[in-house]
Amino acid sequence: QEILSLDAEQAERRYLLEPATNETPEKIFDRRWALTVLERALTRLKDETASAGKARQFELLNPFLSREPATGEYAALAAELGVSAGAIGVSVHRLRQRYREWVRTEIADTVADAGQVDAEMQDLFEALRG
């Protein structure tokens, strides 16, 4: 059997190299919960759009779920998809709306009372803000 040395001094040096954080375990848990809810909702949205034959549209519009477009981005996508830039804007709006609905559904699946969904949504936003 191989003997492993437990060098306390070396372990302490390694520990000091770890990034410092002031986050409590509760905040870390809440952020992970929020990210899991968003990931599950995104997966459901992706599956839904794929089932509707719009997988390519989802792939192209997905980045706009979390950010605004840079100048000309909608126009470039419109040219690629053969639609107007306005149609891209409407599609992004609908995709965002549907994403919110899936997030609410994911949260509703975790609470006992439907009246708690709005409070849980606020908790989710708070966890993401940090």
C-alpha positions as CSV (number, residue, x, y, z in Angstrom):
1,Q,0.0,0.0,0.0
2,E,1.1,3.5,-0.8
3,I,1.6,5.9,2.1
4,L,0.2,9.4,1.6
5,S,1.7,12.2,3.5
6,L,-0.7,14.6,5.1
7,D,1.5,17.7,5.0
8,A,-0.5,20.3,6.9
9,E,1.7,23.1,5.8
10,Q,1.3,22.3,2.2
11,A,-2.5,21.9,2.6
12,E,-2.7,25.3,4.3
13,R,-0.8,26.9,1.4
14,R,-3.1,25.3,-1.1
15,Y,-6.2,26.5,0.9
16,L,-4.9,30.1,0.9
17,L,-4.8,30.0,-2.9
18,E,-8.6,29.3,-3.1
19,P,-10.7,32.4,-4.0
20,A,-12.2,34.1,-1.0
21,T,-16.0,34.5,-0.8
22,N,-18.3,36.1,1.6
23,E,-21.3,34.1,0.4
24,T,-23.1,32.0,2.9
25,P,-24.0,28.4,2.2
26,E,-27.7,29.6,1.9
27,K,-26.9,32.1,-0.8
28,I,-24.9,29.5,-2.7
29,F,-27.8,27.1,-2.4
30,D,-30.3,29.7,-3.6
31,R,-28.2,30.7,-6.6
32,R,-27.8,27.0,-7.6
33,W,-31.5,26.5,-7.2
34,A,-32.2,29.5,-9.4
35,L,-29.8,28.4,-12.1
36,T,-31.3,24.9,-12.0
37,V,-34.8,26.3,-12.4
38,L,-33.6,28.4,-15.4
39,E,-31.8,25.5,-17.0
40,R,-34.8,23.2,-16.7
41,A,-37.1,25.9,-18.2
42,L,-34.7,26.4,-21.0
43,T,-34.6,22.7,-21.7
44,R,-38.3,22.6,-21.8
45,L,-38.5,25.6,-24.2
46,K,-35.8,24.0,-26.4
47,D,-37.7,20.7,-26.6
48,E,-41.0,22.6,-27.3
49,T,-39.5,24.6,-30.2
50,A,-37.8,21.5,-31.6
51,S,-41.2,19.6,-31.5
52,A,-42.7,22.5,-33.4
53,G,-40.0,22.2,-36.1
54,K,-38.2,25.4,-35.0
55,A,-35.0,24.1,-33.6
56,R,-32.9,26.3,-35.9
57,Q,-34.9,29.4,-34.9
58,F,-34.4,28.6,-31.3
59,E,-30.6,28.1,-31.8
60,L,-30.4,31.5,-33.4
61,L,-32.7,33.4,-31.1
62,N,-31.6,31.7,-27.8
63,P,-28.9,34.3,-27.0
64,F,-31.5,37.0,-26.9
65,L,-33.3,35.4,-24.0
66,S,-30.7,37.0,-21.7
67,R,-29.4,40.1,-23.6
68,E,-30.5,42.8,-25.9
69,P,-29.3,42.7,-29.6
70,A,-26.3,44.6,-30.8
71,T,-26.9,47.0,-33.7
72,G,-27.7,45.0,-36.8
73,E,-28.0,41.6,-35.2
74,Y,-31.7,41.3,-35.9
75,A,-31.2,42.4,-39.5
76,A,-28.5,39.8,-40.0
77,L,-30.7,37.0,-38.6
78,A,-33.6,38.3,-40.6
79,A,-31.6,37.9,-43.8
80,E,-30.5,34.4,-42.8
81,L,-34.1,33.3,-42.0
82,G,-35.7,35.2,-44.9
83,V,-37.9,37.3,-42.7
84,S,-38.0,41.0,-41.6
85,A,-36.0,42.4,-38.7
86,G,-39.4,43.2,-37.1
87,A,-40.4,39.6,-37.3
88,I,-37.2,38.6,-35.5
89,G,-38.0,41.1,-32.8
90,V,-41.5,39.6,-32.4
91,S,-40.1,36.1,-32.3
92,V,-37.6,37.0,-29.6
93,H,-40.4,38.7,-27.6
94,R,-42.6,35.5,-27.9
95,L,-39.6,33.3,-27.0
96,R,-38.9,35.4,-23.9
97,Q,-42.5,35.3,-22.9
98,R,-42.7,31.5,-23.3
99,Y,-39.4,31.1,-21.3
100,R,-41.0,33.1,-18.5
101,E,-44.0,30.8,-18.6
102,W,-41.7,27.7,-18.4
103,V,-39.9,29.3,-15.4
104,R,-43.2,29.9,-13.7
105,T,-44.2,26.3,-14.4
106,E,-40.9,24.9,-13.0
107,I,-41.5,27.0,-9.8
108,A,-45.1,26.0,-9.6
109,D,-44.0,22.4,-9.7
110,T,-42.0,23.0,-6.5
111,V,-44.5,24.8,-4.3
112,A,-47.5,23.4,-2.4
113,D,-49.7,26.5,-3.0
114,A,-50.0,28.2,-6.4
115,G,-50.2,31.5,-4.5
116,Q,-46.5,31.1,-3.6
117,V,-45.3,31.3,-7.2
118,D,-44.9,35.0,-7.3
119,A,-42.9,35.1,-4.1
120,E,-40.7,32.3,-5.3
121,M,-40.2,34.2,-8.6
122,Q,-39.0,37.1,-6.5
123,D,-36.7,34.8,-4.6
124,L,-35.3,33.5,-7.9
125,F,-34.5,37.0,-9.1
126,E,-32.9,37.9,-5.7
127,A,-30.8,34.8,-5.8
128,L,-29.5,35.7,-9.3
129,R,-28.7,39.3,-8.3
130,G,-26.5,37.9,-5.6
